Amino acid sequence: MVQEICPELFCIEVPLPDSPLKTLNSYVVRTPDRSLIIDTGFNHKVCLEAMTKGLNTLGINLAKTDIFVTHFHADHFSLVPKLRTPTTRVYFNRLEAEILENWQGFGPMLKNADRHGFPKGKLKAALESHPGSKFGADWAPELNILSEGQTLTYGDYTFTCVETPGHTLGHLCLYDVANKIFVSGDHVLIDITPNIQGWMDHENPLMRYMESLKKVRNFDVKFVLPGHRRRFTDLASRVDELISHHEDRLNEIRNILDQGPGTAYETAARMTWDIKAATWDDFPVAQQWFATGEALSHLRYLEANEEIHQHVIDQHVRFVLPETISR
């Protein structure tokens, strides 16, 4: 499905097979000289067919089209190699370009998951069968690196890059000040909360995310164009809701740890989740993985604020409220 949002600015709705996200919003700025695609979809024939049909409907010549990718998740990046031509410029961020260049497979991730209590042997098959893995990019094309404040002009639209780390390490949004358009990628979504993962030991992604939310809160915006679900207008209110959501999550974890120490996996099992499953054990393994990573991002936030500490017991990291130690 193709919808016109503003003059010569369109949204192509791209199905995401096997994903609870259901669809991706790919945005297209059409100009006679050179067009721009923002985000693409999985490396999957259904995504390619939807994009090809939408681009053909708009009369887009891919040889005269560039691609901007908000972040490296497969549903945004992976179709790029299928769409690019020898004359296509692919715009991306530095930090995640380095991750793609140095990708070492799931080994380090699985080892870290084990340290944080995820049962051995449970995760590998789930990760390999996850759509983000099955439908990832065949290869990474040459990337043109953009950073904070750089601009892209296509037709009547001039987008300024806004660095918004949190959902991923190098996430980039685009803001057209004159037209009051904010392309939010997965930084701000209206019907669902962006997943914030905390698997990297040296990072505090929730802190970065909260800072990034506050950074964009007061942008003068008429249209918010998110990577998934419906478009909306009130950016400030949605930012406030997301901040409040994470503050509630932090309080929930404080209450859980007040009852005793736990690994990230054990903590996630005791948190409330909007998933249709009777018990934690009934969660799909991939959803347990995302939930544990989300719990870990909140635990790292509390640890950085010196509210909790970690202790390694039997090679597993457990998080502890200091006041519970003497009980």
C-alpha positions as CSV (number, residue, x, y, z in Angstrom):
1,M,0.0,0.0,0.0
2,V,1.2,3.5,-0.9
3,Q,0.0,6.7,0.8
4,E,0.9,10.3,0.1
5,I,1.7,12.1,3.3
6,C,2.7,15.5,1.9
7,P,3.4,16.7,-1.6
8,E,5.9,14.2,-3.1
9,L,6.4,12.5,0.3
10,F,5.0,8.9,0.4
11,C,4.8,5.9,2.7
12,I,5.1,2.3,1.3
13,E,3.8,-0.2,3.8
14,V,6.1,-3.2,3.7
15,P,4.9,-6.5,5.2
16,L,7.4,-8.2,7.7
17,P,6.8,-11.9,7.5
18,D,7.1,-13.8,10.9
19,S,7.5,-10.6,12.8
20,P,5.2,-9.3,15.6
21,L,5.8,-5.8,14.2
22,K,3.8,-6.9,11.1
23,T,4.9,-4.0,8.8
24,L,7.6,-1.4,8.2
25,N,6.9,2.1,7.1
26,S,9.3,2.9,4.2
27,Y,9.2,6.6,3.3
28,V,10.0,7.9,-0.2
29,V,10.7,11.5,-1.3
30,R,10.1,11.7,-5.1
31,T,11.8,14.3,-7.2
32,P,12.5,14.6,-11.0
33,D,16.2,14.6,-10.4
34,R,17.0,12.3,-7.5
35,S,14.7,10.5,-5.0
36,L,15.2,9.2,-1.5
37,I,14.1,6.0,0.2
38,I,14.1,5.9,4.1
39,D,14.3,2.3,5.4
40,T,13.6,-0.8,3.4
41,G,12.5,-4.1,5.0
42,F,13.8,-7.6,5.4
43,N,15.8,-9.4,2.8
44,H,12.7,-11.4,1.9
45,K,10.8,-11.8,-1.4
46,V,7.6,-10.5,0.2
47,C,9.3,-7.3,1.2
48,L,11.1,-6.9,-2.1
49,E,7.8,-7.4,-4.0
50,A,6.0,-4.8,-1.8
51,M,8.9,-2.3,-2.3
52,T,9.2,-2.9,-6.0
53,K,5.4,-2.6,-6.5
54,G,5.3,0.6,-4.4
55,L,8.3,2.2,-6.2
56,N,6.9,1.3,-9.6
57,T,3.6,2.9,-8.6
58,L,5.4,6.1,-7.8
59,G,7.5,5.9,-10.9
60,I,10.8,5.8,-9.0
61,N,14.0,5.1,-11.0
62,L,16.3,3.3,-8.6
63,A,19.3,4.4,-10.6
64,K,18.4,8.0,-9.6
65,T,17.5,7.2,-6.0
66,D,19.5,7.2,-2.7
67,I,18.7,5.3,0.5
68,F,18.9,6.4,4.1
69,V,18.7,3.8,6.9
70,T,17.8,4.9,10.4
71,H,19.6,1.9,12.1
72,F,21.0,-1.5,11.5
73,H,18.1,-3.8,12.5
74,A,17.2,-6.3,9.7
75,D,13.7,-4.9,9.1
76,H,15.2,-1.5,8.2
77,F,18.5,-2.3,6.6
78,S,18.5,-5.8,5.0
79,L,16.8,-5.0,1.7
80,V,19.3,-2.3,0.9
81,P,21.6,-4.6,-1.2
82,K,18.6,-5.7,-3.3
83,L,17.5,-2.1,-4.0
84,R,20.8,-0.2,-4.5
85,T,22.3,0.3,-7.9
86,P,25.9,1.4,-8.9
87,T,24.7,5.0,-8.6
88,T,22.9,4.7,-5.3
89,R,24.3,6.5,-2.2
90,V,23.4,4.6,1.0
91,Y,23.4,6.8,4.1
92,F,24.1,5.3,7.5
93,N,25.7,6.0,10.9
94,R,29.3,5.4,11.9
95,L,28.9,3.3,15.0
96,E,26.6,0.7,13.4
97,A,28.7,0.6,10.2
98,E,31.6,-0.5,12.4
99,I,29.4,-3.2,14.0
100,L,28.4,-4.6,10.6
101,E,32.1,-4.5,9.5
102,N,33.2,-6.4,12.6
103,W,30.3,-8.8,13.0
104,Q,31.4,-12.0,14.8
105,G,28.2,-14.0,14.7
106,F,26.2,-15.0,17.8
107,G,29.1,-16.4,19.8
108,P,29.8,-13.4,22.0
109,M,26.0,-12.7,22.4
110,L,25.3,-16.3,23.6
111,K,28.2,-16.2,26.1
112,N,26.9,-12.9,27.5
113,A,23.4,-14.3,27.7
114,D,24.7,-17.3,29.7
115,R,26.4,-14.9,32.2
116,H,23.1,-13.2,32.8
117,G,21.2,-16.4,33.5
118,F,19.7,-17.3,30.2
119,P,19.6,-21.2,30.1
120,K,22.3,-22.7,28.1
121,G,21.3,-24.3,24.8
122,K,17.9,-22.6,24.8
123,L,18.8,-19.5,22.8
124,K,21.0,-20.5,19.8
125,A,18.3,-22.1,17.8
126,A,15.8,-19.3,18.6
127,L,18.2,-16.6,17.4
128,E,19.1,-18.5,14.2
129,S,15.4,-18.9,13.4
130,H,14.4,-15.3,14.3
131,P,13.4,-13.3,11.2
132,G,16.1,-10.8,11.9
133,S,18.6,-13.6,11.3
134,K,16.8,-15.5,8.6
135,F,16.1,-12.4,6.5
136,G,19.3,-10.4,7.1
137,A,21.3,-8.7,4.4
138,D,23.4,-10.8,2.1
139,W,26.2,-8.3,2.3
140,A,26.8,-4.7,3.4
141,P,27.2,-2.2,0.5
142,E,29.5,0.8,0.6
143,L,28.0,3.2,3.2
144,N,28.1,7.0,3.2
145,I,28.4,8.0,6.8
146,L,26.3,10.8,8.3
147,S,26.4,12.3,11.8
148,E,24.6,14.9,13.9
149,G,23.7,18.1,12.1
150,Q,24.5,17.0,8.5
151,T,21.7,17.6,6.0
152,L,20.1,15.8,3.1
153,T,18.1,17.8,0.6
154,Y,15.6,16.2,-1.9
155,G,13.1,18.4,-3.6
156,D,11.4,20.7,-1.1
157,Y,12.6,18.7,1.9
158,T,15.8,19.3,3.8
159,F,16.4,16.8,6.5
160,T,18.8,17.3,9.4
161,C,20.4,14.2,11.0
162,V,19.6,13.8,14.7
163,E,21.6,11.3,16.6
164,T,19.3,9.4,18.9
165,P,21.1,6.4,20.5
166,G,19.1,4.1,22.7
167,H,17.1,1.6,20.7
168,T,20.4,1.0,18.9
169,L,23.9,2.4,19.5
170,G,23.9,4.7,16.5
171,H,20.2,5.3,15.7
172,L,19.6,8.4,13.4
173,C,16.4,10.4,13.0
174,L,15.7,13.0,10.4
175,Y,14.1,16.4,11.1
176,D,12.8,18.8,8.5
177,V,12.5,22.1,10.4
178,A,10.7,24.0,7.6
179,N,8.1,21.4,6.9
180,K,7.9,20.3,10.6
181,I,8.4,16.6,9.7
182,F,10.2,14.3,12.1
183,V,11.2,10.8,10.8
184,S,11.6,8.9,14.0
185,G,12.6,5.5,12.9
186,D,12.3,3.2,15.9
187,H,13.2,6.0,18.4
188,V,9.6,7.1,19.0
189,L,6.7,4.8,18.2
190,I,3.1,5.5,19.0
191,D,1.3,2.2,19.7
192,I,4.3,0.2,21.0
193,T,7.4,1.0,23.1
194,P,10.8,0.7,21.3
195,N,12.8,-2.2,22.7
196,I,15.9,-1.1,24.6
197,Q,18.5,-3.9,24.9
198,G,21.3,-3.9,27.5
199,W,23.6,-6.7,26.4
200,M,26.8,-4.7,26.0
201,D,28.7,-4.5,29.3
202,H,30.2,-1.1,28.7
203,E,27.0,0.6,27.6
204,N,24.0,2.2,29.4
205,P,21.4,2.2,26.6
206,L,18.4,3.2,28.7
207,M,20.3,6.4,29.9
208,R,21.1,7.2,26.3
209,Y,17.5,6.5,25.2
210,M,16.1,8.8,27.9
211,E,18.5,11.5,27.0
212,S,17.6,11.1,23.3
213,L,13.9,11.3,24.1
214,K,14.4,14.6,26.0
215,K,16.6,15.9,23.1
216,V,13.7,15.7,20.6
217,R,10.8,16.4,22.9
218,N,10.4,20.0,22.0
219,F,10.9,19.8,18.3
220,D,8.3,21.8,16.5
221,V,6.6,19.0,14.6
222,K,3.5,18.6,12.5
223,F,4.0,15.0,11.4
224,V,5.9,12.2,13.2
225,L,6.8,9.5,10.7
226,P,7.7,6.3,12.7
227,G,9.2,3.1,11.4
228,H,6.2,1.0,12.5
229,R,2.5,1.4,13.1
230,R,0.6,4.6,12.6
231,R,1.8,8.1,12.1
232,F,1.0,10.8,14.7
233,T,1.3,14.5,15.5
234,D,1.9,15.1,19.3
235,L,5.6,14.3,19.7
236,A,6.0,15.8,23.2
237,S,3.1,13.9,24.7
238,R,4.4,10.6,23.3
239,V,7.9,11.3,24.6
240,D,6.4,12.0,28.0
241,E,4.5,8.7,27.9
242,L,7.7,6.8,27.0
243,I,9.7,8.4,29.8
244,S,7.0,7.6,32.2
245,H,6.8,4.0,31.0
246,H,10.5,3.5,31.7
247,E,10.3,5.1,35.1
248,D,7.5,2.7,36.0
249,R,9.7,-0.2,34.8
250,L,12.6,1.0,37.0
251,N,10.3,1.1,40.0
252,E,9.0,-2.4,39.1
253,I,12.6,-3.7,39.1
254,R,13.4,-1.9,42.4
255,N,10.5,-3.7,44.0
256,I,11.5,-7.1,42.5
257,L,15.1,-6.8,43.8
258,D,13.8,-5.6,47.1
259,Q,12.6,-9.2,47.5
260,G,16.1,-10.6,46.8
261,P,18.9,-10.6,44.2
262,G,18.4,-12.0,40.7
263,T,20.0,-12.4,37.3
264,A,18.6,-10.4,34.4
265,Y,16.8,-13.5,33.2
266,E,15.2,-14.1,36.7
267,T,14.3,-10.4,36.9
268,A,12.6,-10.5,33.5
269,A,10.6,-13.6,34.5
270,R,9.1,-11.6,37.3
271,M,8.3,-8.5,35.4
272,T,4.9,-7.7,33.7
273,W,4.9,-8.1,29.9
274,D,2.2,-7.4,27.2
275,I,2.5,-10.9,25.7
276,K,-0.3,-13.5,25.4
277,A,1.2,-16.2,27.5
278,A,0.0,-17.8,30.8
279,T,3.5,-17.9,32.4
280,W,7.1,-16.9,31.7
281,D,7.8,-20.5,30.6
282,D,5.2,-20.2,27.9
283,F,6.9,-17.2,26.3
284,P,8.5,-17.9,23.0
285,V,12.3,-18.2,23.5
286,A,12.9,-15.2,21.3
287,Q,10.5,-13.1,23.4
288,Q,12.3,-14.2,26.6
289,W,15.5,-13.0,24.9
290,F,14.1,-9.6,24.2
291,A,12.5,-9.3,27.6
292,T,15.8,-10.2,29.3
293,G,17.7,-7.7,27.3
294,E,15.1,-5.0,28.2
295,A,15.4,-6.0,31.9
296,L,19.1,-5.8,31.6
297,S,19.0,-2.2,30.2
298,H,17.0,-1.1,33.2
299,L,19.4,-3.0,35.6
300,R,22.4,-1.3,34.0
301,Y,20.7,2.1,34.4
302,L,20.1,1.5,38.1
303,E,23.6,0.2,38.5
304,A,25.1,3.3,36.9
305,N,23.1,5.4,39.4
306,E,24.6,3.3,42.2
307,E,21.2,2.1,43.3
308,I,22.1,-1.6,42.8
309,H,25.3,-3.6,42.6
310,Q,26.2,-6.8,40.8
311,H,27.8,-9.9,42.2
312,V,29.1,-12.8,40.2
313,I,28.1,-16.1,41.7
314,D,28.9,-19.4,39.9
315,Q,29.8,-17.4,36.8
316,H,26.3,-15.7,36.8
317,V,25.8,-12.0,37.3
318,R,23.2,-11.2,40.0
319,F,22.0,-7.8,40.8
320,V,21.4,-6.7,44.4
321,L,19.9,-3.8,46.2
322,P,22.5,-2.8,48.9
323,E,20.0,-2.6,51.7
324,T,18.9,-6.2,51.2
325,I,22.4,-7.6,51.9
326,S,22.2,-7.2,55.6
327,R,18.7,-8.7,55.9
